């Protein structure tokens, strides 16, 4: 994950002429899971993210976002996440832009204690709807509501012994953010 973050920083530094906007966001992700027929409860997770959005044409763009998630899945550990999303404008009046999108997100958190390494990883196919408002020249603010299926995998290992289990469910993720247009 550190390499991914460094790569993103390098790409935004080296090729800002190719990117249309850089963003900063805050989100809250809550998952609802079932494993082996039983409900599995996890705390919701706040997130802080940085994004890089590239316009494909006048109505379509792709966004890559990296997130830090303190207390991911109630673990009291810092988790990491990311999302790659396709966005398409459905209404734009020059000030407000309503859009829909879809993509794929990934979250992970791990910890090692007394020689045991435990990891929780979530894969989240995502659908979203959002609105983006121009608030000042070059700056915009946005609100989004994302959700979709969620697939969670828990694993633990110590020496040569390992254990894993899966849970499936759904998630919701409201997000608020700001963007700066580079061109």
N, C-alpha and C positions, 0 to 999 in steps of 0.2 A: 504494500500500500504506500509505503514511503517513496518507492521508486515511481509509482503512478503520480503521486503529488508533485514530485520533482519534475517529472516529464511534463505535466500540465503547466507548471510554472515556466519551464523552459520554452514550451510551445507558445504560451501567451507573451513571453518576453521577445522571442525571436521573430514570431510571425503575427504580430498584432494587426498588420494590414489585411490579413486574410480573415480575421475574426470580425464579426459584426458587433458583438457585445460581450462584456464581462459582467458577472453578476455576483451578488452576495445574498444569501437567503437564510431564513429560519423556518423550521418545519417541526411538526410533531407527528410521529408515526405510531399507530396503534394496530397491533395484529390480534386476530381472533383465530385460535388454532384448535385442532383435534388430533389426537394421537391414540391409536389403538382403541377407537370408539369413545375416548374420554376427552372432555374439554381441558385444554392446557392454558393456564393463565400466565401472561407476561405483562409487566408494566409497559406503558407507552414510553417512547423515546424521543426526546427533543433532539434536534439536529441543527448544525450550522454548516452551510455549504457555500462553495465557490463554483461558479459555472462559466462555461465558454460556449457561446452560441454562434453558429455560422448560418447565414441565410443561403438557402439553396436557390430560391427565386423570390418573387415579390410576396408570396403567401406561405412559403414553406421554409422551415429551418430545422437544424438538428442542434441538440444541446447535450453537452457532457458536463456532469456535475460530480464533484467529490464532496463528501460530508464527513464531519466528525460528530459522533453520537455519544455524548456522556451517558452512562447508565444504560447502554443498549440492552434490551430485553431484561431490564431490572438487574443486571449483573454487577452494578456499581463499578464497572470498568469502561474505559474509553473504547468505543467501537468505531469502525470505519465503514463507509458506504460509498456507493457511487450509483449513477444512473445515466443511461444513454437514452435520449428521447427524441422522437420525431414530432414536430409541432406544425400545425396547419391553421392559418387564420380563417375564420368563418365570417367575421364582420370586422370592418375597420373604418372608422369615421375620421381618422387623422389624429384624434386624441385618445380614444379607447380602441383597443384591439382585443376582440374575443377570439380565443383559439381552443382547439382540441388537440390531443396528442396521445401517443402510445410509445411505450418503450420497455426497457428492462432494467431493474435495479438489483443491487447486491449489497448486503450488510453482513459484517462479520465482527465477532469479538472473541478473544481468547484469553486464557489465564493459565499460569503454571504455579502449582503449589505442592510442596512435598513430593516433587518428581512426577506429578500427574498434570498433564496438559489437557485442558478442556476447551472446546471451541463450539460456538453457535454460529451458523451461517444461514442467512435467509436469501432466497431468490424470489424476486417480485416482478412478474409481468405487470405492467402498469398502464392504465388508461387515465386520462386527466382532462379537465376543462379549466380554463383560466381566463383572466382578463388583465391586460397590460395597459397602464395609463402613462402618457407622456406628462411628466411633472415639471420639467425644466429642459432647456436645450441640451440634448445629449443624454438626459437621465429619464428613466421610467421606473415605475413601481408596479408590482404585479401581485395578484392573489391567485392561488390555484387550489383545486381540490383533486387529489389523485387517489386511486384505489385499484384493487385488483386481487388476483389470486396471490397466495404466498406459500412458499415451500420452505420449511425450516428443517435443518439437519443439526443435531447435537452429537458431538463425538468427544470421547475421552480416551487417553492412552497413557500408559506407564510402562516403560521398558518395551517388552514385546506383546503386551496385552492391550487390546483396544475394544471399545464399545461404541456403538452408534445407534441412533434412533431418529426417526423422521416424524414431522407433523405437517399437516396441510391446513390451509385456512384462507383467510382473506385479510386485507389491511386497508386502512384509510390513512391519508396523509395530507392534511392542509399545509400549505406553504405560503409564505409572504416573502417578497424580496425586492431588491432594486437592481437595475442594470445601468451600465454606462455604454453608450454606443461609440464604437471606435471609428466608424466611418459612416 
